[in-house]
Amino acid sequence: MDKSLKIILLLVLVCLVLFFFIADILIGPVKVPFKDIVDVIFAGESANPAWKTIIIDFRLPKALTAVLAGAALSVSGLQMQTVFRNPLAGPYVLGISSGASLGVALVIIGFSPLFEQANVNPLSTWAQIIAAWIGAAVVLLLIMAVSLRVRDIMTILILGVLFGSATSAIVSILQYFSHQSHLKAFVVWSMGNLGNVTNDQLTVLLVTVMAGLTMAFLSGKMLNVMLLGEAYARSMGLNILLSRTIIFLSTSILAGSVTAFCGPIGFIGIAVPHLTRMIFKSADHRLLIPAVVLTGGAVMLLSDFLSQLPGSEYTLPINSVTALLGIPIVIWIIFRNQKISAIN
């Protein structure tokens, strides 16, 4: 693809992100005029103080969270698909999301009686976030320990799936013995929600996602080499262990942070990288990573827009919308791979 065409496509993606960002802010149970939205964002003033509160404290943080979550999940999915050379690999393939879910489950439905006796609210957002980070970090440490002794990347993939299954089994046991109110709180969290992130939490999410994306951008050349296989990468002098560490750490920060703040959100990490490759017809990660950031942000904003059922006061779980958008792409990937296998 011509370089100028790639630049045009990137600019188109930027425009799509801006368009969906504005559309996402416009939609909600309370109708706010477009002029007032512009005044609040650029001048900090509005004819109606209630509209200012709605935009600044609710809609703007939610739209920014959607951009960060979409970018983070999409880039982590791109990295996993490249490292494992598996088109269906996603940010949860190493069990990182399951580890985060286990941390939240322990806080909400596991240790709730202990927290309540200590006058600590186990349902507080920060308690869930910290627990999710710890859960994701524990799984990451297990994966890193395995990667020190195992050279085969597919073995690490299988072990990651097993770690995820083990943590999911523990979560199921906790759910079975949990109190009804705590179970409901965990189920609601597991559906995913972009609207629970406050301005202070958004700052933390921004810093962590930027850190993970920076590591991903720096690993672009590594990913290009690893795309050709680890044997070739070693012959080129690439430090496989160091490369794995950087990529796994980046994926853990990105997927773990989004899961901590927004709950588990599926299919974005699997579908968006393939959609981006189809658009740009390139395997160069120096191009794909910024393109995936923009595409992921646009898709997540679109998902949030659709989840709000324009004109209705009801909001669908974000996980349901991303699944409906992502599943057709995953099915297309499977059928395409079957056709290629049949030809070969």
N, C-alpha and C positions, 0 to 999 in steps of 0.2 A: 504494500500500500504506500502511495506517495506521502512524503513527509507533510506537505501542505494539507492533504486530506485528513491526516491524523490530527493536525492542529485544529482544523475546522470541526472535526468530531468532538474533540475535547471542549471546544468553545460551546458547541451545541449542548453537551452534557452540563456545562456550567450554567447555561441558560435554563435547562430543565430543572436543575436543582433550585435555582432562584424562583422559577415559576411555581414549582410544587411547594416551596417554602412559603411563599406568599399565600398560595391557596390553602395551605394547612393552617395558617394563622387566621384566615378569613372565616373558616368553618368552625361552627360551634353552636351550642344551644342558644347563646345570646348573639343576636346579629349586631355587629359593629361595623359602621361605615368604613370603606376603604380609606377615605381621607383622614379619619381619626386614627386609623392604624398607622398610617405614614407619619402623622404628627407625633404620636406616642413614641415610635421607634427612633425618629430623627431629631425631634425637638423635646421629647419627654413630657409633652403636655397634651391635654385632651379636654374637650368641652364637657365631658362626663367623667368624673373621677372613677366611677365604677368600671368604665371601659379601660381606663389606664391600668387599673388593678388586674383586670382580666388578661390584657395583653402582656404586661410586664411579668406578672407572677405565675401565669398559667400557660398561655398559648405560645409565647416566645420561648420559654425554657423547654416546652415539649417539642417544638419544632427543631430547636438546636440539638436536643437529645436524640431525635430521630436521625439527624444528619450524622452525629457522632456514632450512634449505634450501627447504622447502616454501613458506614465506612469501616468501622472496626471489625464487624462480623465478616464483611466481604473480603477484606485484606487477609484476615486470619484463615478464611476458607481457601483463598488463592495460595497461600503459603503451604497449607496442608496438602492440597491437591498436587502441588509441585514436588514437595518432599517425598510423599508416598507414591507419586505417579499413579494416583487413583482418582478418576473423575468424580467419584461420589464421596470423596473425603471432605469433611467440613470442620469448622472450628471445634466441634464437640467430639471429634474422632479420638482424641487422646483421653477422653473422660474428664476434661477440665470443667466443662459445664456441669457434669454429674457431681463432681467434687464440690462445686459452688452450691449446687442444690442441696447436697448433704449438709453443708455448713448451715444453710438457712433452715433446713428441716430440723436440725438439732436445736437451733435457737427457738424456733416457733413451736415445735411439737415434741421435742426431746427433753430439753432442760427447762421448760417453762415453769414448772413448780419451783425449781431452785431459784430462778431469776425473780419470781414473784415474791418469794420469801426475803430476797435481798433488796426489795424495792426497786428492781430494775424491770422496765417494761420490755418483755421479750419480743413484742411486735413492733418496736421502734425501728424506723428505717435504718438508722446507723448500725444498730445491732445486727440486722440482716446483712447489711453491706460488708461489715467487718467479718462476719461469719462466712460469707460467700468468698471473700478474698482468701481467708485462711484455708477453706476447703479446696479452692482451686490451687493454692500454693502447695498443699500437701500432695495432691495428685501430680503436680509438676515435679516435685522432688522425687517422687517414685519413678516417674518417667525418666528423669535425668539419671537416677541411679541405674536404671535398666540400660540406658543408652551408653553408659560407661563400660558395660560388660557385653552388650549385644551389638554386633555390627550390622546384622540384617535389618533393614528398615521395615520390612513387612512384619517381622517378629515384634518389633516395637508397636506397630499398628495394631496387631492382634492383642498384645498385652494392654494397650490403651483401651481397646473395646472391652476387655475383661475387667479392667479397673472401673470403667464406667458402669458395666453391668453389676459389679459388686456393690458400688455405692448406690445404684438405683434400687437394688434389693434391700439394702439397709433402710433407705427412704420409705420403701413400701411397708417394711415392718413397723417403722415409726408411725406411719399413717394408720396402720391397722389398730395400734394401741393408743392413738392420740384422742384427746378430747375433741368434741364436735366443733367447738368454736375455733380451736387451734388448727384443726384439719381444714376448715373453711378458709382461714387466713392463708394457709400454705397453698391450697388449690388456687386461690385468687392470684397469689404471687407467681405460681407456675404458669399462668396464662400469659404473662408478659404485660407490661404496662409502661408506656413512655411518659405518662402524666404525673407520676409520683416524685419526680426529681425536682427538688427545690433549687433555688439560685445558688445557694452555698454548695450543695451536692453537685450541681452542674459544673462548678469550678473544678472540683476534684475529678470528676469524670473527664473533663476537658484535658487536664494535665496528664492523667493516666493514658488516655487514648492517644494524645500527641506523643507521649513517650513510646508507646507501642508502634505507632505509625512511623516514627523516626527510625526505630530499629528495622522496620520492614523496608523503608526506603534504602537504608544503608546495606541491606542484604540482597538488593536487586541483582548484583553481579553473581553472588553466591547461588541464588535461585536459578539463574540462567545456566550456570555450569551444572548444578545438580539435576536440572531437567534432562540432561543427557545420560544420567545414571551415575551412581557413586563410584564405580570403577573408573570411568572417564574422569570424574572430578578429582579422584586421588592422583591419577596420572598427570593432571594439570597442576598438582601441588596444592589443592584445596584442603584445608584442615577440616575434615568431616565432623569431628567432635565439636569443634568451636562453632562451625556453621549450624549444626543441629541445635546447639545450646542457644545461640542468638535467635534462631527462628522459633524454637519451642517457647523461649521466654517471651518473645514478641506476641506469639499467638495466645499465650496464657494471659498476658497483661490485657490484650484486646478483648478476648472472649470472656475472661474472668471479670473484668470491670463492667462490661455491658450486662452480664448475667447478674452481677451484684446489684446494680442500680435499676435494671429494667426487667429482671427475670429472664428465664430461658426463652430465646426467640429463635425459632428454627427456620431452615430452608434458605435464608438469605445467604449464608456462607457457602452453601452448595451451588445455588442457582446463579448468583450475580457474577462470579468469575467466568462461568461458561457464557453467559450473556455478553460479557465484555469481550471475551475472545472472539465471539461470533461477529461482533460489531467491528472490531479493529483488525481481525484476521492476523494476529501477531502473537508470538510467544515470548517476546522481549519484556521481561519484568520491569525494566526501567520505564516502559510505556504503560504496561498493564497495571502497575500499582497505583499511579495517579488516576488512571481511567477507572479502576475498580472502586477507588475512594469516591469518585463522583457518581458512578452508576449506583453504588450501594446507598449513598445518601439520597439520590433521587427515588430509588425503589422504596426505601423505608418511609420517606415522606409521602409517597403515593399510598403506601399501605396504611399509614396513619390517617391520611385523608379519607380513604375508603372505610376505615374502621369506625369513623364518626357518623356514618350514615347521614350524609348531608341533608339537612332539614329535619333531623330527628334529634331527640334529647338522649338517645341511647348510644352507647359506644361498644363496639365488638372487641373481644380480646385480640390484641395485635398478633398473637400466635396463629389465630385462625385465618387472618387475612394473608399473612406471609406464607402460610401453608397453601392456600388456594392459588396464590401467585407463583409459588416455587415448585409445586408438585408437577404441573405440566412441563416445566423445563427439565426436571429430573427424569420424567417419563421419556421425553424426547432424547435425552442423553443415552438412556438405556437402549432405546430402539436404534439410535444411530450406531452405537457400539456393536449391536447385534448384526446390523447390515454390513459394517466393516469386517466383522469376523467371518460372515458368510462369503464375502467377496474374496477374502484371503484364503 
